[in-house]
Amino acid sequence: MKGKRRTVEEKVRILRQADGEQTILEVCTENNISEQTFHRWKKEFGLLDVKQAKRLKELEQENGRLKRIVADQVLGMQILQEALEKKL
């Protein structure tokens, strides 16, 4: 069963709850997440605050977009190179 998708801000806020007086188990129960999910988020976002985590996600998306653009350019160059070789 697939759970609720959470925003980056929600994930960071949940992680910060465990920094206070609550235990990890209490935080997980309160927010309906598994401990495994909590630790995965902690590994991903660590000590980032909300703004930093949001910026990290934006940069990851932009990086993926730029990688696709470069891959398309390389593919186009290879196609042109093959066409030139066949012409000669």
C-alpha positions as CSV (number, residue, x, y, z in Angstrom):
1,M,0.0,0.0,0.0
2,K,1.4,3.3,-1.1
3,G,1.5,6.0,1.6
4,K,1.1,9.8,1.4
5,R,3.7,11.8,-0.4
6,R,5.2,14.5,1.7
7,T,6.8,17.7,0.7
8,V,10.4,18.5,1.6
9,E,9.2,21.0,4.2
10,E,7.0,18.4,5.9
11,K,9.9,15.9,6.0
12,V,12.3,18.4,7.6
13,R,9.7,19.4,10.2
14,I,9.1,15.7,11.1
15,L,12.9,15.2,11.5
16,R,13.1,18.3,13.7
17,Q,10.4,16.9,16.0
18,A,12.7,14.1,17.0
19,D,15.4,16.6,17.9
20,G,13.2,17.9,20.7
21,E,11.7,15.9,23.6
22,Q,10.0,13.2,21.5
23,T,11.6,9.9,20.6
24,I,12.0,8.7,17.1
25,L,9.3,6.0,17.7
26,E,6.8,8.6,19.0
27,V,7.5,10.9,16.0
28,C,7.0,8.0,13.6
29,T,3.7,6.9,15.2
30,E,2.4,10.4,15.3
31,N,3.1,11.1,11.7
32,N,2.2,7.6,10.4
33,I,5.6,6.7,9.0
34,S,7.9,3.8,9.6
35,E,11.3,4.1,11.4
36,Q,12.9,3.1,8.1
37,T,11.3,6.0,6.3
38,F,12.4,8.3,9.1
39,H,16.0,7.2,8.9
40,R,16.0,7.4,5.1
41,W,14.8,11.0,5.3
42,K,17.4,11.7,8.0
43,K,20.1,10.4,5.7
44,E,18.9,12.5,2.8
45,F,18.2,15.8,4.7
46,G,20.4,15.4,7.8
47,L,20.9,18.7,9.5
48,L,19.4,20.9,6.8
49,D,16.8,23.5,7.6
50,V,13.6,23.8,5.5
51,K,15.0,26.4,3.1
52,Q,18.2,24.5,2.5
53,A,16.3,21.2,1.9
54,K,14.0,22.9,-0.5
55,R,16.9,24.5,-2.4
56,L,18.6,21.1,-2.5
57,K,15.6,19.5,-4.2
58,E,15.4,22.4,-6.7
59,L,19.1,22.0,-7.6
60,E,18.7,18.2,-8.0
61,Q,15.8,18.8,-10.4
62,E,17.7,21.4,-12.4
63,N,20.8,19.1,-12.5
64,G,18.7,16.3,-13.9
65,R,17.2,18.6,-16.6
66,L,20.7,19.8,-17.6
67,K,22.0,16.3,-17.8
68,R,19.2,15.4,-20.2
69,I,20.0,18.4,-22.3
70,V,23.7,17.4,-22.5
71,A,22.7,13.8,-23.4
72,D,20.4,15.1,-26.2
73,Q,23.2,17.3,-27.6
74,V,25.7,14.5,-27.6
75,L,23.3,12.2,-29.3
76,G,22.7,14.9,-32.0
77,M,26.4,15.4,-32.5
78,Q,26.8,11.6,-33.0
79,I,24.0,11.5,-35.5
80,L,25.6,14.4,-37.5
81,Q,29.0,12.7,-37.3
82,E,27.6,9.4,-38.7
83,A,25.8,11.3,-41.5
84,L,29.0,13.1,-42.4
85,E,31.0,9.8,-42.5
86,K,28.4,8.2,-44.8
87,K,28.5,11.2,-47.1
88,L,32.3,11.0,-47.6
